[in-house]
Amino acid sequence: MDVPAVPAAAGTTGVTQLPVWMLAALLALTATVVWLVAFDNGQASAALDHTGTFLHEFFHDGRHLSGAPCH
């Protein structure tokens, strides 16, 4: 049994596009995470985590997982 195709609305391609502000927010979030994992040596994680160990170890393990050099 063939299922009839639903025609796309006029002038659309069928691909949903994100608003520019959402793309900018995703880019900023991605850049922040990459910086924290690849380049932060505990300064930001110590400021965010009062004990200074949990976030530091979390991002340190992320460096190992991504293959970024850390020590």
C-alpha positions as YAML, in Angstrom:
chain: A
units: angstrom
residues:
- id: 1
  name: MET
  ca: [0.00, 0.00, 0.00]
- id: 2
  name: ASP
  ca: [1.48, 3.33, -1.04]
- id: 3
  name: VAL
  ca: [1.39, 6.22, 1.40]
- id: 4
  name: PRO
  ca: [0.62, 9.53, -0.32]
- id: 5
  name: ALA
  ca: [3.31, 12.19, 0.05]
- id: 6
  name: VAL
  ca: [2.41, 15.38, 1.87]
- id: 7
  name: PRO
  ca: [3.32, 18.38, -0.28]
- id: 8
  name: ALA
  ca: [5.58, 21.01, 1.30]
- id: 9
  name: ALA
  ca: [4.27, 24.52, 1.73]
- id: 10
  name: ALA
  ca: [5.06, 26.91, -1.07]
- id: 11
  name: GLY
  ca: [8.51, 28.48, -0.74]
- id: 12
  name: THR
  ca: [9.87, 26.00, 1.83]
- id: 13
  name: THR
  ca: [12.56, 23.41, 1.46]
- id: 14
  name: GLY
  ca: [11.42, 21.15, 4.27]
- id: 15
  name: VAL
  ca: [14.49, 21.97, 6.37]
- id: 16
  name: THR
  ca: [13.90, 23.75, 9.65]
- id: 17
  name: GLN
  ca: [16.28, 26.65, 10.16]
- id: 18
  name: LEU
  ca: [17.31, 27.95, 13.55]
- id: 19
  name: PRO
  ca: [17.06, 31.65, 14.33]
- id: 20
  name: VAL
  ca: [20.31, 33.59, 14.25]
- id: 21
  name: TRP
  ca: [20.23, 34.28, 18.01]
- id: 22
  name: MET
  ca: [19.95, 30.55, 18.70]
- id: 23
  name: LEU
  ca: [22.89, 29.76, 16.43]
- id: 24
  name: ALA
  ca: [24.94, 32.46, 18.17]
- id: 25
  name: ALA
  ca: [24.03, 31.06, 21.60]
- id: 26
  name: LEU
  ca: [24.98, 27.53, 20.52]
- id: 27
  name: LEU
  ca: [28.27, 28.79, 19.12]
- id: 28
  name: ALA
  ca: [29.05, 30.66, 22.36]
- id: 29
  name: LEU
  ca: [28.18, 27.62, 24.46]
- id: 30
  name: THR
  ca: [30.29, 25.35, 22.27]
- id: 31
  name: ALA
  ca: [33.25, 27.74, 22.41]
- id: 32
  name: THR
  ca: [32.97, 27.96, 26.21]
- id: 33
  name: VAL
  ca: [32.90, 24.19, 26.63]
- id: 34
  name: VAL
  ca: [35.85, 23.74, 24.27]
- id: 35
  name: TRP
  ca: [37.82, 26.38, 26.18]
- id: 36
  name: LEU
  ca: [36.99, 24.80, 29.55]
- id: 37
  name: VAL
  ca: [37.99, 21.33, 28.40]
- id: 38
  name: ALA
  ca: [41.01, 22.21, 26.27]
- id: 39
  name: PHE
  ca: [42.61, 25.27, 27.86]
- id: 40
  name: ASP
  ca: [41.36, 25.85, 31.40]
- id: 41
  name: ASN
  ca: [43.85, 24.59, 33.94]
- id: 42
  name: GLY
  ca: [41.58, 24.91, 36.93]
- id: 43
  name: GLN
  ca: [41.14, 28.67, 37.18]
- id: 44
  name: ALA
  ca: [37.51, 28.79, 36.01]
- id: 45
  name: SER
  ca: [36.59, 25.48, 37.59]
- id: 46
  name: ALA
  ca: [37.98, 26.64, 40.95]
- id: 47
  name: ALA
  ca: [35.91, 29.81, 40.71]
- id: 48
  name: LEU
  ca: [32.75, 27.84, 39.86]
- id: 49
  name: ASP
  ca: [33.29, 25.01, 42.33]
- id: 50
  name: HIS
  ca: [34.16, 26.10, 45.87]
- id: 51
  name: THR
  ca: [36.05, 22.90, 46.61]
- id: 52
  name: GLY
  ca: [37.91, 23.27, 43.31]
- id: 53
  name: THR
  ca: [38.15, 19.56, 42.70]
- id: 54
  name: PHE
  ca: [34.95, 18.22, 41.12]
- id: 55
  name: LEU
  ca: [34.81, 20.47, 38.07]
- id: 56
  name: HIS
  ca: [38.58, 20.42, 37.67]
- id: 57
  name: GLU
  ca: [38.61, 16.63, 37.56]
- id: 58
  name: PHE
  ca: [35.55, 16.58, 35.28]
- id: 59
  name: PHE
  ca: [37.23, 18.84, 32.71]
- id: 60
  name: HIS
  ca: [40.58, 17.11, 33.20]
- id: 61
  name: ASP
  ca: [38.98, 13.78, 32.30]
- id: 62
  name: GLY
  ca: [37.36, 15.52, 29.32]
- id: 63
  name: ARG
  ca: [40.83, 16.48, 28.12]
- id: 64
  name: HIS
  ca: [41.95, 12.89, 28.29]
- id: 65
  name: LEU
  ca: [38.79, 11.74, 26.53]
- id: 66
  name: SER
  ca: [39.19, 14.26, 23.68]
- id: 67
  name: GLY
  ca: [42.92, 13.63, 23.31]
- id: 68
  name: ALA
  ca: [43.94, 17.18, 24.24]
- id: 69
  name: PRO
  ca: [47.34, 17.41, 25.94]
- id: 70
  name: CYS
  ca: [47.14, 18.32, 29.60]
- id: 71
  name: HIS
  ca: [50.30, 17.06, 31.35]
...
